[in-house]
């Protein structure tokens, strides 16, 4: 079901023109429900080298595989998936490769990010939108938000909109940075508003109308290395936030193997109590 953001009308149609007020979103390679103006996000130039970093990074690869596993484990009959804050499309591209029958869509506030996503996903519907106002109601089996909520002051409003967009019986997949004590200059550079505790995220997800069915930390085996890296940089006047994406190949391989081992343990039922990131799976009530 589509939602007109101008008059709040609900309608079911292949066309995005509202039958009540006649409003239609602009098109620029993707449907635009908002503009970059007034949105507090990354500068356009930050997306130029991000795809290369995403392809190389053990963290992006490991997170993508964990997301794919969680989707198959907890929503095996899902036919549609929407990613809120899809960025350059790195998660959607991985799911498109692994699950070619899954109907995918993505939404992102940055036009620059969507341009990169379009090059990766020429046939996937993409929307420029604000997560606090989604033009969907009971539209998707699963909605995902991966390292998105921590960027938004009104994270509970976003969770409420995710609830609106999910079909009855469907659910959400969410990942966020964890442990406030890990806060560093990297979080400042990344425009984070917070790092979550597990309790904080669970409470906010439940208030939005979901029932949590699984939560686990990840990047857990590497937590000592992450903590050392973040603490070592505290107090410095300058920060190189991209240093973690330029690791030697041998280190990349070692860290990637650690995340693969984590994923196998998680798939066997182990939920890690600590880790630099947190994965949560919840169903709509």
C-alpha positions in Angstrom: 0.0 0.0 0.0 1.3 3.5 -0.9 1.0 6.5 1.3 0.7 10.0 0.0 3.0 12.2 2.1 1.1 15.3 1.0 -2.4 14.3 2.2 -1.9 11.0 4.0 -4.2 9.1 1.6 -3.6 5.4 1.2 -3.9 3.8 -2.2 -3.0 0.6 -4.0 -1.8 1.4 -7.6 1.2 0.8 -9.9 1.3 4.6 -10.3 2.6 6.9 -7.6 0.2 9.7 -8.4 -2.1 10.2 -5.4 -5.8 9.7 -6.5 -6.9 12.1 -3.7 -4.7 15.2 -4.2 -2.9 14.4 -7.4 0.6 14.7 -5.9 3.3 12.6 -7.5 7.0 12.3 -6.5 9.7 13.7 -8.7 11.8 11.3 -10.7 15.6 11.5 -11.3 16.6 8.0 -11.9 14.7 7.2 -8.7 11.6 8.4 -7.0 12.2 11.5 -4.8 10.1 12.0 -1.7 12.5 14.5 -0.2 15.7 16.3 -1.2 19.2 16.6 0.1 18.4 20.1 1.4 17.8 20.2 5.2 19.0 16.6 5.7 22.0 16.3 8.0 24.1 13.7 6.2 27.4 12.8 4.7 28.9 15.1 2.0 28.5 13.8 -1.5 32.2 13.3 -2.0 32.2 10.7 0.8 30.5 8.3 -1.5 33.1 8.4 -4.2 35.5 5.8 -2.7 33.1 4.0 -0.5 32.2 1.2 -2.9 35.9 0.2 -3.2 36.2 0.2 0.6 33.0 -1.8 0.9 34.1 -4.5 -1.5 37.5 -4.9 0.3 36.5 -4.6 3.9 36.1 -7.7 6.0 33.5 -5.9 8.1 31.2 -5.1 5.2 31.5 -8.7 3.8 31.0 -10.2 7.3 28.0 -8.1 8.0 26.4 -8.8 4.7 26.7 -12.6 5.2 25.3 -12.3 8.7 22.3 -10.3 7.4 21.7 -12.9 4.6 21.8 -15.7 7.2 19.4 -13.9 9.5 17.0 -13.2 6.7 16.9 -16.8 5.6 16.7 -18.1 9.2 13.9 -16.0 10.6 12.0 -15.0 7.4 12.4 -18.0 5.1 9.2 -17.3 3.2 9.8 -13.6 2.7 9.1 -12.4 -0.8 9.9 -8.7 -0.4 12.6 -6.8 1.4 13.1 -3.0 1.8 16.3 -1.5 3.1 16.0 1.8 4.8 19.2 3.8 4.5 20.6 1.6 1.7 23.5 4.0 1.0 25.5 2.8 -2.0 23.5 -0.5 -2.2 26.1 -2.8 -0.8 23.7 -4.9 1.3 21.0 -5.0 -1.5 23.6 -6.0 -4.1 24.7 -8.9 -1.9 21.1 -10.0 -1.3 20.4 -9.7 -5.0 23.2 -12.1 -5.8 22.4 -14.6 -3.1 18.5 -14.4 -3.3 17.6 -13.6 -6.9 13.9 -14.4 -6.3 13.5 -11.8 -3.5 11.8 -8.6 -4.5 14.1 -5.8 -3.3 13.8 -2.1 -2.8 15.9 0.6 -1.2 15.5 4.0 0.3 18.2 6.6 1.2 18.2 10.3 1.9 21.3 11.0 -0.1 21.0 11.4 -3.9 24.8 10.8 -4.2 24.5 7.4 -2.4 21.5 6.4 -4.6 23.5 7.2 -7.8 26.1 4.6 -6.7 23.3 2.2 -5.7 21.7 2.6 -9.1 24.9 1.6 -10.8 25.0 -1.6 -8.7 21.3 -2.3 -9.0 19.9 -1.0 -12.3 16.6 -3.0 -11.9 15.8 -2.5 -8.2 13.4 0.3 -7.2 15.2 3.0 -5.3 13.7 6.0 -3.4 15.1 9.2 -2.1 13.3 9.6 1.2 13.4 10.4 4.9 13.1 7.5 7.3 10.9 9.5 9.5 8.2 9.7 6.8 7.9 6.6 4.7 5.5 6.4 1.8 4.6 2.7 2.5 2.0 0.9 4.6 2.1 -2.9 5.0 4.1 -3.2 1.8 7.1 -5.4 2.6 7.6 -8.8 4.3 10.9 -7.5 5.9 12.4 -4.1 6.4 16.1 -3.7 7.2 18.1 -0.8 8.7 21.8 -1.5 9.0 23.9 1.0 10.8 21.3 3.7 10.2 19.4 4.4 13.5 22.4 5.7 15.2 22.6 8.6 12.8 19.0 9.9 13.6 17.9 11.8 16.6 14.3 10.6 16.2 15.2 6.9 16.0 11.9 5.8 17.6 10.0 7.7 14.9 12.0 5.7 12.3 11.2 2.4 14.1 7.5 3.4 14.1 7.7 4.0 10.3 9.3 0.7 9.8 6.4 -0.9 11.7 4.0 0.9 9.3 5.9 -0.4 6.2 6.0 -4.1 7.3 3.2 -6.5 6.5 1.4 -8.3 9.3 3.4 -11.4 10.1 6.6 -9.7 8.8 9.4 -8.2 10.7 12.6 -6.2 10.8 16.4 -6.7 10.8 18.4 -4.0 12.5 22.1 -3.6 13.2 23.7 -0.8 15.2 27.0 0.1 16.8 27.1 -1.1 20.4 28.6 -0.1 23.7 28.7 3.7 24.6 32.1 3.1 26.2 33.5 2.5 22.7 32.7 6.0 21.6 35.6 7.6 19.7 36.5 10.1 17.0 35.3 7.5 14.5 31.8 8.0 15.8 32.1 11.7 15.6 33.3 11.5 12.0 30.5 9.1 11.1 27.9 11.6 12.5 26.7 9.1 15.1 24.2 10.4 17.6 24.7 7.4 19.9 26.1 3.9 20.4 23.4 1.6 21.7 23.2 -0.7 24.6 21.3 -3.9 23.9 18.6 -2.9 26.4 18.1 0.5 24.8 17.6 -1.0 21.3 15.3 -3.7 22.6 13.1 -1.3 24.5 12.8 1.1 21.5 12.0 -1.7 19.1 9.3 -3.1 21.5 7.7 0.3 22.0 7.4 0.5 18.2 5.2 -2.6 18.2 7.6 -5.4 17.6 8.5 -8.6 19.4 12.2 -9.3 19.6 13.0 -12.9 18.5 16.8 -12.7 18.4 19.6 -10.4 19.4 23.3 -11.0 19.3 26.4 -9.0 19.3 28.9 -9.4 16.5 32.5 -8.3 15.8 32.8 -10.0 19.2 36.0 -12.0 18.8 37.6 -8.9 17.5 36.3 -6.6 20.3 39.7 -6.3 22.0 41.3 -5.2 18.8 38.5 -2.7 18.1 38.7 -1.3 21.7 42.4 -0.9 21.4 42.1 0.9 18.1 39.5 3.3 19.4 41.1 4.0 22.8 44.5 4.6 21.1 43.1 7.4 19.1 41.4 9.2 22.0 42.8 12.6 22.7 44.4 13.1 19.3 43.6 16.3 17.4 43.3 14.5 14.1 41.7 11.2 13.2 41.9 8.9 10.2 38.5 7.1 10.3 39.4 5.2 7.1 42.4 3.5 8.6 40.3 0.4 9.5 39.4 0.0 5.8 43.1 0.0 4.7 44.4 -3.0 6.6 47.1 -5.3 5.1 45.7 -8.2 3.2 46.8 -10.7 5.8 45.1 -8.8 8.5 41.9 -8.5 6.4 42.0 -12.3 5.9 42.5 -13.0 9.6 39.7 -10.6 10.7 37.4 -12.0 8.0 38.0 -15.5 9.3 37.1 -14.4 12.8 33.8 -13.0 11.6 33.1 -16.2 9.6 33.7 -18.2 12.8 31.3 -15.9 14.7 28.6 -16.3 12.1 28.9 -20.1 12.4 28.5 -20.0 16.1 25.6 -17.6 15.9 23.9 -19.9 13.4 24.3 -22.7 16.0 22.4 -20.7 18.5 25.1 -18.8 20.4 24.3 -15.1 21.1 27.4 -13.1 21.9 26.9 -10.8 24.9 29.4 -8.2 23.8 30.8 -6.9 20.5 31.2 -3.6 18.7 28.0 -4.2 16.7 24.5 -5.5 17.6 22.1 -7.5 15.4 18.4 -7.6 16.3 15.6 -9.5 14.6 11.9 -8.7 15.5 8.5 -9.5 14.3 5.6 -7.1 13.9 2.9 -7.7 16.6 
